[in-house]
Amino acid sequence: MVQVCLNGRRGGADGACVPLSPEALAESAAEAVAAGATEVHVHPRTPCGRESLSPRVVSVVVDAIRRRVRVPVGVTTGAWAEPDPETRLSRVRGWDVLPDFASVNWHEPGAEEVAEQLIGRGLGVEAGIWSGTDGAARFAASPLAPKVLRVLAEVTDQDPGTAEASARALLAEIGSAPGARPVLLHGEEGGTWPVLRLAGRLGLATRTGLEDTLFLPDGRRAASNAQLVAEGLYQYGCAQRSS
């Protein structure tokens, strides 16, 4: 499974190829799915471009994407979009148009409460476990660990020379959690492609898209999420065949 991460925390300064409006996100999602993506991950934004977990903003974005694709659509619940844990929980509780899943970063304050609310409403939860945080330890001790959809293993090491080793260390940490769940392994920036290839060799789900990188493996700037997905599938397949 290769998920496309459409936009993340990027903005207009990152180039015209980064989709921001509901219409642009839906178009980019459709192109990425046509290129082979099997899921969509998105950071909903207000009309002025600010990330938001507001029910109105989430519903407009999720509806727009669902009109164009027939694959699962997930959203972030990152604390940067709503720093106050109680407000974040209130926002999630108010969602009236529900995505298929949402990512919850386990090292963030209030993560378990948000995850519990999502699970209670029937949504899948991607447990975001970031390298360099105490997320893996917190997740291992959580009674919710066996109930999540999967673990989203995020390698924050952006050095292409060390990202694979960091990924292996993170996977070892995650392995201590009770009730083993499927793992989606991915990197970011300079670590994107080494970690994606490792996911291929290990047979793990992965993701790519403009949230994680603006560049192709050869250093050229990517023109779209679809181009990154097509290249990701190629790299993933080559890694699988070489393992």
Secondary structure as a PSIPRED ss2 file (coil, helix, strand):
# PSIPRED VFORMAT (PSIPRED V4.0)

   1 M C   1.000  0.000  0.000
   2 V E   0.000  0.000  1.000
   3 Q E   0.000  0.000  1.000
   4 V E   0.000  0.000  1.000
   5 C E   0.000  0.000  1.000
   6 L C   1.000  0.000  0.000
   7 N C   1.000  0.000  0.000
   8 G C   1.000  0.000  0.000
   9 R C   1.000  0.000  0.000
  10 R C   1.000  0.000  0.000
  11 G C   1.000  0.000  0.000
  12 G H   0.000  1.000  0.000
  13 A H   0.000  1.000  0.000
  14 D H   0.000  1.000  0.000
  15 G C   1.000  0.000  0.000
  16 A C   1.000  0.000  0.000
  17 C C   1.000  0.000  0.000
  18 V C   1.000  0.000  0.000
  19 P C   1.000  0.000  0.000
  20 L C   1.000  0.000  0.000
  21 S C   1.000  0.000  0.000
  22 P H   0.000  1.000  0.000
  23 E H   0.000  1.000  0.000
  24 A H   0.000  1.000  0.000
  25 L H   0.000  1.000  0.000
  26 A H   0.000  1.000  0.000
  27 E H   0.000  1.000  0.000
  28 S H   0.000  1.000  0.000
  29 A H   0.000  1.000  0.000
  30 A H   0.000  1.000  0.000
  31 E H   0.000  1.000  0.000
  32 A H   0.000  1.000  0.000
  33 V H   0.000  1.000  0.000
  34 A H   0.000  1.000  0.000
  35 A C   1.000  0.000  0.000
  36 G C   1.000  0.000  0.000
  37 A C   1.000  0.000  0.000
  38 T C   1.000  0.000  0.000
  39 E E   0.000  0.000  1.000
  40 V E   0.000  0.000  1.000
  41 H E   0.000  0.000  1.000
  42 V E   0.000  0.000  1.000
  43 H C   1.000  0.000  0.000
  44 P C   1.000  0.000  0.000
  45 R E   0.000  0.000  1.000
  46 T C   1.000  0.000  0.000
  47 P C   1.000  0.000  0.000
  48 C C   1.000  0.000  0.000
  49 G C   1.000  0.000  0.000
  50 R C   1.000  0.000  0.000
  51 E E   0.000  0.000  1.000
  52 S C   1.000  0.000  0.000
  53 L C   1.000  0.000  0.000
  54 S C   1.000  0.000  0.000
  55 P H   0.000  1.000  0.000
  56 R H   0.000  1.000  0.000
  57 V H   0.000  1.000  0.000
  58 V H   0.000  1.000  0.000
  59 S H   0.000  1.000  0.000
  60 V H   0.000  1.000  0.000
  61 V H   0.000  1.000  0.000
  62 V H   0.000  1.000  0.000
  63 D H   0.000  1.000  0.000
  64 A H   0.000  1.000  0.000
  65 I H   0.000  1.000  0.000
  66 R H   0.000  1.000  0.000
  67 R C   1.000  0.000  0.000
  68 R C   1.000  0.000  0.000
  69 V C   1.000  0.000  0.000
  70 R C   1.000  0.000  0.000
  71 V C   1.000  0.000  0.000
  72 P C   1.000  0.000  0.000
  73 V E   0.000  0.000  1.000
  74 G E   0.000  0.000  1.000
  75 V E   0.000  0.000  1.000
  76 T E   0.000  0.000  1.000
  77 T C   1.000  0.000  0.000
  78 G C   1.000  0.000  0.000
  79 A C   1.000  0.000  0.000
  80 W C   1.000  0.000  0.000
  81 A C   1.000  0.000  0.000
  82 E C   1.000  0.000  0.000
  83 P C   1.000  0.000  0.000
  84 D C   1.000  0.000  0.000
  85 P H   0.000  1.000  0.000
  86 E H   0.000  1.000  0.000
  87 T H   0.000  1.000  0.000
  88 R H   0.000  1.000  0.000
  89 L H   0.000  1.000  0.000
  90 S H   0.000  1.000  0.000
  91 R H   0.000  1.000  0.000
  92 V H   0.000  1.000  0.000
  93 R H   0.000  1.000  0.000
  94 G C   1.000  0.000  0.000
  95 W C   1.000  0.000  0.000
  96 D C   1.000  0.000  0.000
  97 V C   1.000  0.000  0.000
  98 L C   1.000  0.000  0.000
  99 P C   1.000  0.000  0.000
 100 D C   1.000  0.000  0.000
 101 F E   0.000  0.000  1.000
 102 A E   0.000  0.000  1.000
 103 S E   0.000  0.000  1.000
 104 V E   0.000  0.000  1.000
 105 N E   0.000  0.000  1.000
 106 W C   1.000  0.000  0.000
 107 H C   1.000  0.000  0.000
 108 E C   1.000  0.000  0.000
 109 P C   1.000  0.000  0.000
 110 G C   1.000  0.000  0.000
 111 A H   0.000  1.000  0.000
 112 E H   0.000  1.000  0.000
 113 E H   0.000  1.000  0.000
 114 V H   0.000  1.000  0.000
 115 A H   0.000  1.000  0.000
 116 E H   0.000  1.000  0.000
 117 Q H   0.000  1.000  0.000
 118 L H   0.000  1.000  0.000
 119 I H   0.000  1.000  0.000
 120 G H   0.000  1.000  0.000
 121 R C   1.000  0.000  0.000
 122 G C   1.000  0.000  0.000
 123 L C   1.000  0.000  0.000
 124 G E   0.000  0.000  1.000
 125 V E   0.000  0.000  1.000
 126 E E   0.000  0.000  1.000
 127 A E   0.000  0.000  1.000
 128 G E   0.000  0.000  1.000
 129 I E   0.000  0.000  1.000
 130 W E   0.000  0.000  1.000
 131 S C   1.000  0.000  0.000
 132 G C   1.000  0.000  0.000
 133 T C   1.000  0.000  0.000
 134 D C   1.000  0.000  0.000
 135 G H   0.000  1.000  0.000
 136 A H   0.000  1.000  0.000
 137 A H   0.000  1.000  0.000
 138 R H   0.000  1.000  0.000
 139 F H   0.000  1.000  0.000
 140 A H   0.000  1.000  0.000
 141 A C   1.000  0.000  0.000
 142 S C   1.000  0.000  0.000
 143 P C   1.000  0.000  0.000
 144 L C   1.000  0.000  0.000
 145 A H   0.000  1.000  0.000
 146 P H   0.000  1.000  0.000
 147 K H   0.000  1.000  0.000
 148 V C   1.000  0.000  0.000
 149 L C   1.000  0.000  0.000
 150 R E   0.000  0.000  1.000
 151 V E   0.000  0.000  1.000
 152 L E   0.000  0.000  1.000
 153 A E   0.000  0.000  1.000
 154 E E   0.000  0.000  1.000
 155 V C   1.000  0.000  0.000
 156 T C   1.000  0.000  0.000
 157 D C   1.000  0.000  0.000
 158 Q C   1.000  0.000  0.000
 159 D C   1.000  0.000  0.000
 160 P C   1.000  0.000  0.000
 161 G C   1.000  0.000  0.000
 162 T C   1.000  0.000  0.000
 163 A H   0.000  1.000  0.000
 164 E H   0.000  1.000  0.000
 165 A H   0.000  1.000  0.000
 166 S H   0.000  1.000  0.000
 167 A H   0.000  1.000  0.000
 168 R H   0.000  1.000  0.000
 169 A H   0.000  1.000  0.000
 170 L H   0.000  1.000  0.000
 171 L H   0.000  1.000  0.000
 172 A H   0.000  1.000  0.000
 173 E H   0.000  1.000  0.000
 174 I H   0.000  1.000  0.000
 175 G C   1.000  0.000  0.000
 176 S C   1.000  0.000  0.000
 177 A C   1.000  0.000  0.000
 178 P C   1.000  0.000  0.000
 179 G C   1.000  0.000  0.000
 180 A C   1.000  0.000  0.000
 181 R C   1.000  0.000  0.000
 182 P C   1.000  0.000  0.000
 183 V E   0.000  0.000  1.000
 184 L E   0.000  0.000  1.000
 185 L E   0.000  0.000  1.000
 186 H E   0.000  0.000  1.000
 187 G C   1.000  0.000  0.000
 188 E C   1.000  0.000  0.000
 189 E H   0.000  1.000  0.000
 190 G H   0.000  1.000  0.000
 191 G H   0.000  1.000  0.000
 192 T H   0.000  1.000  0.000
 193 W H   0.000  1.000  0.000
 194 P H   0.000  1.000  0.000
 195 V H   0.000  1.000  0.000
 196 L H   0.000  1.000  0.000
 197 R H   0.000  1.000  0.000
 198 L H   0.000  1.000  0.000
 199 A H   0.000  1.000  0.000
 200 G H   0.000  1.000  0.000
 201 R H   0.000  1.000  0.000
 202 L H   0.000  1.000  0.000
 203 G C   1.000  0.000  0.000
 204 L C   1.000  0.000  0.000
 205 A E   0.000  0.000  1.000
 206 T E   0.000  0.000  1.000
 207 R E   0.000  0.000  1.000
 208 T E   0.000  0.000  1.000
 209 G C   1.000  0.000  0.000
 210 L C   1.000  0.000  0.000
 211 E C   1.000  0.000  0.000
 212 D C   1.000  0.000  0.000
 213 T C   1.000  0.000  0.000
 214 L C   1.000  0.000  0.000
 215 F E   0.000  0.000  1.000
 216 L C   1.000  0.000  0.000
 217 P C   1.000  0.000  0.000
 218 D C   1.000  0.000  0.000
 219 G C   1.000  0.000  0.000
 220 R C   1.000  0.000  0.000
 221 R E   0.000  0.000  1.000
 222 A C   1.000  0.000  0.000
 223 A C   1.000  0.000  0.000
 224 S C   1.000  0.000  0.000
 225 N H   0.000  1.000  0.000
 226 A H   0.000  1.000  0.000
 227 Q H   0.000  1.000  0.000
 228 L H   0.000  1.000  0.000
 229 V H   0.000  1.000  0.000
 230 A H   0.000  1.000  0.000
 231 E H   0.000  1.000  0.000
 232 G H   0.000  1.000  0.000
 233 L H   0.000  1.000  0.000
 234 Y H   0.000  1.000  0.000
 235 Q H   0.000  1.000  0.000
 236 Y H   0.000  1.000  0.000
 237 G H   0.000  1.000  0.000
 238 C H   0.000  1.000  0.000
 239 A H   0.000  1.000  0.000
 240 Q H   0.000  1.000  0.000
 241 R H   0.000  1.000  0.000
 242 S H   0.000  1.000  0.000
 243 S C   1.000  0.000  0.000
